[in-house]
Amino acid sequence: MQISGTALALIQLGAVFFGLGVLGRIAARIGLSPIPLYLLGGLVFGTGGLIELREVEDFIHIASEIGVVLLLLLLGLEYTAGELVTGMRKSWPAGLLDLVLNATPGVIVALMLGLGPTGAIAMAGVTYISSSGIVAKVLNDLGRLGNRETPTILSILVFEDLAMAVYLPVLTAVLAGVGFVAGMTTVGIALVAVTLVLIVALRYGKYVSAIVASEDREIFLLKLLGSALLVAGIASAVQVSAAVGAFLLGIAISDSTAHDATKILEPLRDLFAAMFFVLFGLSTDPTTIPPVLGWAVLLAVVTTVTKIATGWWAAKRAGASQLGRARAGTALIARGEFSIVIAGLAVAAGAVPDEFAALATTYVLLMAIIGPIGARIVEPVMRVLAGRKQRVQVDPLAE
């Protein structure tokens, strides 16, 4: 029996969706983010894997682009302009420490591997930004949203997200290979755009919300998705980054409209974001992973320590206990969706060698697993350490 191209594409796409559903179920059962399993799924069916999904490559590619837009749009919807401004004022010292401690290891390893300046800049972003999605899920699952250290964790995540609004245009300019003047122009446009959006959101957010709002769910969805893709496309056309455009649109939408938009877009985001993770896995040749595995493990160990140090110091400044400081540090460990977004931009531009994709994939796989596990075991580990310390202090007196 001869199968037509359309039928084969539907079969492959159906298998991908069903497989992702199974992987997501497995991840939920073991208490981990599904991101590592989605990446592994892509590795299995991509270049050098067991089966190559040639019939649906075009669909997965455009779906992954939409996934990036929706990821950043919903991230922007989580914040109001006022919250961002307040968060920046409170968290900038911890945010700068976070940036230095966690971007530097990525730069060093990339240069040592010969990935060049472009690879170093991209890897800095991969190792720097925590996964706000994984962090939020872990805090909710463990019932820590009301803890004293949680506002400190969230303020650092806010700083990271705003830093991305500046970093992504820089990365886009570097990947495009534009000159210094053109690159600075791109960064300048991005900074002006961020400033204008914050001003507009603070003063006129209700009008922006009114434009996209609708009582009809279908109309609301179409206006939301249409405006997000339009803004992302225009931002990409002026070399500011589609992701930044979507993020800024999310910030400009406020109040109940933002809440309703989040509810209606979450299923779409999860679907298209899964396609993005699969695509990144598809573009990574599994045979390139063993040579960089040792470097990925080293990078994972170092940046686990640096994230813990960041959270510990920030929570200490906020007056948290030692246990609270440890919880803050381990909560920030996980890397995930935005690290892959950054790596995906670099790989799609063809500006980095194959080793970069392998290193980024392996690193994110490790950190997306280490993060939730670390957050869960930190309390019993701290209690054991506290008990040992107490025994050490008591024993000499007993003698």
Salt bridges, closest charged atoms under 4 A:
GLU52 OE1 - ARG54 NH2 2.90
ASP98 OD1 - LYS307 NZ 2.88
ASP141 OD2 - LYS137 NZ 2.82
ASP141 OD2 - ARG376 NH2 3.96
GLU149 OE2 - ARG327 NE 2.77
GLU160 OE2 - LYS307 NZ 2.63
ASP260 OD1 - HIS259 ND1 3.73
ASP270 OD1 - ARG269 NH2 3.09
GLU379 OE2 - ARG144 NH2 3.69
GLU379 OE2 - ARG327 NH1 3.18
GLU379 OE1 - ARG383 NH2 3.56
